[in-house]
């Protein structure tokens, strides 16, 4: 009874903030037009199906990947599900416009992939979603535990699996503040495939049962042939200059890196260095371009690079493109992973390791704590204290070919060692089919 009351209050809050949420979509759509598209889907309204997908209604397997990282992590899982269940169609849902665009880029050519935005977490909207699509299975990626979504899945007898699941100590503490609500949601999940033993233990503390450690799906993500070719082409355009990539940087971090670079200005060690900066969020591309210009550094945008060689005067290449991270890794010598210089939790370093690049990462990695520590222990990554230390260590590695190559091999070996989560996850899902 108490849990039901909490969920009613939770739903009431959602109904009160929906006008603000829709207004925020429209506001964000100024820079990212995708947020102004398909808004009815977010409210639970969909065009009549009429069996448009050529499949019986209960043949849909639903995978929810909220944004870019989760969508890319889901790629090997979705590919294996398509292969193992040829009679099924995959319904791939998202919450962000960039996540949907990533899904379109990865699977747009497949007639067995249907994309949609997930509605806001009210019982009425989620209920309309479930009645419309009638999926036979719900697969949630990583951390997407929504109380009404899970309650409605239980109501409509749709088994729920949480896969590639992770839960930091910080998120566990936050979840326990709403323990009654979150415990009920966790108990509605049929099975959990956790990334690590630590994640599994924390998820059990939150109330999840039937928890299995399946590993991290991101280790099974590999660059496509197109990305490999694109990386080689980009490297040829850059030439023999040493290249430091700052990947998935967040607000405030670019300024720290550029300031550290400015302190080294005139030093022979950075005279030929090319810095590639790829901001995490596309709406910040223009902001970061202005910041680079304000630091009086010659900059070129990836979108205007064309097919010719990069001018040697260019000091910073701004990665203002989506879906090309593997190409940026391929074109670089060393990769710094953003979100870690400031207390933002860090970003995924697995893709850099998969391409065999030495990794530098800051002090703040609580969202990816286990995999970061494992990479450091394997000799694939080094922890840095701040932007200045990051640049100093990068310069040292760029002038030490043997040390850099050894670290790159350790990175590649580390990525190879942890593969196999996709097969284990599909075996777990098979129990619910």
N, C-alpha and C positions, 0 to 999 in steps of 0.2 A: 504493500500500500504506500509506504514511504517513497520507494523508488518510483512508483507511478506518479506521485505528486511532484517529485523533483523533475520528472520528464515533462510534465505539464507546464511547470514553470519555465523550464528550458525552452519548450516550444513557444511559449508566450514571448519570451525574449527574442526568439528568431522572428516571429511575426512583427514585433515592434521595430526591429532593425532592418527588415527587408527593404523598405523604401530607401534607407541610407545605403544599403548594399547595392541596389540597382543604380542609385545616383553615382556611387563610386565606380561602377562599371562604365557608366557614360563618361565620367571624368577621366578614367584611365584610357578610355578609347580615343582621347585626343592624340595620344602618342602611339597607342597600340590598337588599331582599328578592330582587331579580333574580339576585343571586349564589348564592342557594340553589336556583335553578330550573335545570332542564336539565343538572344536573351529569353525568349519564351521557354526554352529548354531548362533554364535555371529555375523556372517557376513551375515546372511540371507539365508543360504543354508541348505536345508533339504532333506532327502531321499523322494522319491515319496510316497505319501500317499497310493494310491490304496485302499482308504477306509479301511486302516489297523486297524482302531479302531472299525470297525463293526457298525459305526453310520453314518447317513447322515452328510454331511459336516457342515450344519448350526446347528448341535446339540452340538457343543462345547461351554462350558462356560469357559472363560479364566480368571484365577486368577493369578495376578503377585505379588509374594512375594520375594523381592530382596535378603534377606539373612535369617539367622537362626531365629532371633526374629520375623520377619514378617511371616515366614513359620509356626512357632509354633502358632502364633496368628491366622493364617488362618485355623488351624486344625478344630475347632468347626464349623466355617462357611462352610468349604468344606464338612464336614460330613453331615450338615443339607441340603446343596444344593443337595448332592447325594441322600438323603432320599426324598426330596420334588420334585426332577426332575429326576425320574428314567430313562427317555428316553435320558438324556444328559450325556456326558462325560466331565470331568474337564481337561482342559489344564492348568497345573501349571508351571509357568515360574519363573526363578531366574536370578540373576546376579553373585552370588558368588557360588563357589564350595561347601562351607559348607552349604549354603542354599539348594542346590540341594540334597546333602547327607541327610540333615534333612528331606526333602520331601520324599526321598526314604525310610528312616527309618519309617516315619509316615504312608505312603500310598503305599509302594512298592508292597503290596500283592493285591491291588485293580486293577481289570482289567479296571476300568472306570477312572483311573488317567493316564494322559500322561504328561511327564515332558520334558522341553526344557529350554535352555538358551534364554533369550530375546536378540535380536540383538542390536547392538549399535544404537544410536538414530539418524540415517540418514533416510530421507524419503524413499530412494530406498530400504534399508534393511528392514525397518519396513513394507513397502509395500509388499515386497516378503513374509514376515512372515504372514501378513494378508491374502494374496491370497492363501498361502499354507494351513493354518489352517482354514480360514474362520469362526472365532468364531462369535457367535450370541450376545455375551456380553463381555465386558472387565471390570474386577474388579481389581482396583489398590489398594494395601495395604499401608496405612499410609502416606507416603510422596512422592510417586513415580509419580511426575508430569513431564513428558518428552514432550517438545514441538512438536517434529516431530511425536512421537507415537500418541499423541492426535489428531494432524492434520490429520494423515493418517486414524485414526479411524473415524473421521468426514467424510473424503473423501469416505471411504468404508461403511459408514452408520452402524458402530458398536457402540452402545451406551457405554459410559464410566462412570463407577461409581468409586469414590474414597471413600474407606471405612476404618473404624478405623483411620480416618484422624486426624493428629495432625500437628500443625505448631507453633513453638516457636516464641517469639518476635525476637530472633536473626535471625531465618530463614526468617521471614517476612521482616526484614530490608535487608537481603541479596537478597531476591526475588525482592524487590522494586528497586534494582540497575539495574535489567533487566526487568523493569516493563512492557514495551511493549510486550516483548516476553512471559513473564509469565502470563500476563493478558489474552492474546489471548489463551494460553493453558488452563487456568482456565475456561475461558468462553466456551471451548469445552467440558467440563465435564458435563454430563447429570444430575448427582446428587451426593451429598456428604453426607456421614455419619460421622460426627465428634465425637471425643471422649468426648469433653467438650464444654461448651458454649464459653469459651475463645478461643478454637481452631476454633470453628465455626465463631466467629467474625473476627479472623485474616484471615481465608480463604476467607471470604467475602471481606475483605479489599484488598486481592490479586486479586479479580475479580470473584470468584466462586459464583454461584447462586444455588438455590434449595438445600440449606444446612440444614440438620437435625441433631440434637444431638442424636446419637444412643448409646453412651457409648463406653467402651473399651472392645474389643473382648477378650483381654488377661485374663479378669476376668472369662471367660467361659472355659478357658483351665484347665483341671484337670489331675492329675497324673494317668497314666494307672495302672492297677493291677500289671503289671510287674515292673513298677517303684516303687510302694509301697513295693513290696516284695524285690526288690533290695536294697532299702533304709534300710529296717529292717535287711537284711542280713549283709549289710555293718556296721550297728550299732552294731550288735552282734560280728562282727570281731574286732571292735574297743574296745568294752567293756564299762565299766562304766566311762571312762575318760570324762571330759568336752570337748566339741567339738565346736570350732569356725570356721565357714565356711566363707571364703572370695570368693564370687562368682563373676564371670565375671570381673576379675581384668584386668586392662589395663597397658600398658608399663609405668614403673616408679612407679606404686603403690605397687608392690610386695616388692620393695626395701624399701619403707617407712614402710610397715608393718613388715618386717623382722628386720629392724633397731629398731623399737619400741619394738619388742619382745626381741631383744638382750639386751635392757636396763633393761628388767625385769628378765634377766637370773639369776637364783639362788633364785628368790623369790618363797616362798611356793605357792603363788597364781597361778603360771604358771607351777609348777613342773610337774603336770600330764596333762596339757593342750595339746590337739591335734589341730593343725592348719591345716585345709584343704584349699588349694589354687586351684581354678579352673580358669585359664586364659581365657579371652574372646575369644582369637584367637588361634587355634590349632598350627599355625606355630611358636608360642612362647613357646610351651611346653618344648623343650630342653633348651632354653634360661633361663626359670624360674627354671628348675632343676639345672642348673649350678649356678644360683644366690643363691639358697638355700644351695647348697653345699659350696659355697664361704663363707656363713655365719656360716659354721661349725655346721649346724643343721642336724641331722639324718633324711633322707627323704626316703619315699617309693612312688613309682608311682602306681596310680590306676591300670594301665595296667599290673603290675607285682604282684598285691596283692594276686591273687589266691583265694583259698577257706579257708585258715587257719586264725587264729587270727593275728591281727596286733601286731608286737613286741612293747612292752612298751617303748623301747628306741627310737622309731620313734617319732619325734616331728612334722614333717610336712608330710601330705599326699598330693601329687600333683595329682590333677584331670586331667589327660591327656587322657580324653575320651570325646566323643561327644554324645549328646542326653541323658545324664544321670543326668541332673541338678536336676530334681525332687528327684532322689535317694540321691544326696548329701544333699539336703535340709532335706530329711527324716532322714538322719544319723546325723544331726547336732543339737545343742542346740540353737545356735544363728547364724544369717546370716548377714554378712556385704555385701552390694551391691557395686561392684566396678564401676569404671568410674566416681566416685564422689569425690575422694580425690584430683584430679587434674582437671583443667577446661576442662573436656571432655564431660560433659553433663549428666553423670550418666547412669544407666541401669534400666531395669524393676524390680521393687520390688514385683510385684503382685504374682509371683509364690511362693515366700517365704511365703507371707501372706496366700496363699491358702493352704499351708501345715501346717499353724499355728505356724510359727516360728517368734520370735521377730526379728525385723529388725533394723540394724544400717546403716546409710547412711551419706555420706560426704556432704560438702557444695555446690558442683557443680552438680546440677540436672536440668539444664535448659531444657534438652530434655524430661524430665518427671516431670516437675514442678508441675502440678496440682495433679497428682496421689500421688506424694511424700508428698505434703502438706496435702492432704486428709488423708493419712496414719498416718502422725504425729498427726494430729488433732484427729484421732480415737484412739490414744494410741497404734497403731500397730508398730510404728517406732520412732526412736530417731535420731536426727541430731547430728553429731559429727564434730568437727572442724578440726581434723587431725588424723593421724594414731595412735599417742600416746593416744589421748583422746578416740579413738575407742577401743583400747585394754583395757584401764582402765575401761570404761563403760561395756565392755563385761565381764571382770573379776568380776565386781560388780554384774552383773546380774547372772553370773554362780554360785555365792555363795548365791544368794537370790532366792530360788526356787519358793516361792509364787509370788513374783513380776514378775519373768520370765514367770510363767504359766499364770498369768493374762494378760501380754502383748501378749502372744501367742494366748490366746482366743480373745483378741481384734483384732489381725491380721486375724484370721479365720473369725470372724464376719464381718470385713471390706471387705474381699474378697467375702463373701456370699452376702452382701448387694448390691454390684454393678454388680451382674450377670444379664444376660438377653440381652446383646448387640447383641448376635448372632441372636435371634429371630427378634429383631427390624431391624437388617441389612438385613436379608432375606426378610422381608416385604417391605423394601425400594427397594431392587433389583427386586422384583416381578412386580413393576410398569414399569420396563424396558423390561420384558420378552415378 
